[in-house]
């Protein structure tokens, strides 16, 4: 059996309206995949240098990064949804072999109203802030599966594989007022999430008392990742006729997780057949092992002036303010007349974690009646 579906849909309040994207979109953004333009060049991190009293600086990195701080508007198109699947069942080795392959793609465009309100904390302080604006949210999701199942009598073996990928673009524009000033800020974000899982499992009826023993087993492997390359935040003080840069931040983050394991269990019931099994107790013993590894890395950097940075740089528009030529060639926090590129040590960091589980378990599932009601009691132990 083969199935194909394709559709397009109008989104009220969004389709045909001005929708904001990263002005330097990648060629694969429609697919939810960055083409590398947002990557943080890992080889340039070797140019990190410690400026005594000023933290970590990297002028080479600042001058080599893509100057992509602007957004651009175009009319939001209709949503698209596409799917394709094919499955069948054939005879193999005296049993039945079934298979299914499928793939799908869909996207969406939507606006989200943003409102932010902050109050001064009586303990830690802070500033009051009121802001409102809108986020242009684009999302592309696609994936596929490839599954095989073989069955013969009381024996079944399955092999399943799934892959899913999700990419999102968010351009948020806010205007507001805090305790000190009026401001306008823009955040440009791109996120990708990927998950891959495969599993091989089986169920078998083995000889034994009554109906015999039911043997179940499985082995699995999975990978997942979440990447947020080149998140850009830029805020301008708009109190004066000529807005001036107030805050900025540029971050990259990576999360990777790997999971693998296997399990086996043996179940027995005194029932004479499958129908009676629902009215009889079942006892099960088994073993499971699950190993998980996770790593996370976030790099946060910001542009900051020196004591002698040209004040005119603050008034440049987003597309020019962080151009390569506006940064000092080498870090010089005291005498440089351009920008410095500094690492935010508080918001940067790395962690690695592992989680390993190995357990034997036993359990019982016992049906009984109470006040003419059919109930079941399930309990067990794990070591």
Number of C-alpha atoms within 10 A of each C-alpha: 8 11 10 12 10 12 11 13 12 15 16 10 9 18 19 14 14 14 22 24 22 20 14 15 17 16 12 11 18 17 19 23 19 19 12 12 16 19 14 19 12 8 8 15 12 10 12 16 15 13 14 8 7 10 12 17 25 24 22 20 20 26 18 13 18 17 16 20 23 20 20 13 13 11 12 21 18 18 18 16 18 15 17 15 17 14 15 11 14 10 12 12 9 9 14 15 19 17 17 17 17 18 18 18 19 19 21 21 21 18 20 12 12 13 13 12 12 12 13 12 10 7 6 6 9 12 11 14 17 16 19 15 17 17 21 22 19 23 22 23 21 20 18 18 18 18 18 17 18 20 20 15 10 10 16 18 18 18 18 17 18 18 18 18 21 21 24 23 24 23 23 23 22 20 19 18 18 15 12 11 13 18 20 20 21 23 22 25 20 24 20 21 19 18 17 18 18 18 18 18 18 18 19 18 17 14 10 10 12 12 17 16 17 19 18 19 18 18 18 18 18 18 18 18 18 19 19 20 23 24 19 21 18 20 21 23 21 19 13 9 7 12 18 20 20 16 14 17 19 20 21 20 20 16 18 17 18 18 18 18 18 18 18 18 18 19 18 20 23 15 18 13 11 10 9 12 16 15 14 16 19 18 16 18 17 18 17 17 15 17 15 17 15 17 15 17 15 17 19 19 22 20 17 17 20 17 12 14 21 14 12 9 18 20 16 15 16 19 13 16 19 22 18 20 13 18 24 23 17 14 24 18 22 11 12 19 19 24 30 25 21 25 22 18 12 7 11 15 13 12 10 12 10 12 10 12 10 14 12 15 14 17 16 18 16 16 16 13 9 7 5 7 7 10 10 13 10 12 9 12 10 12 8
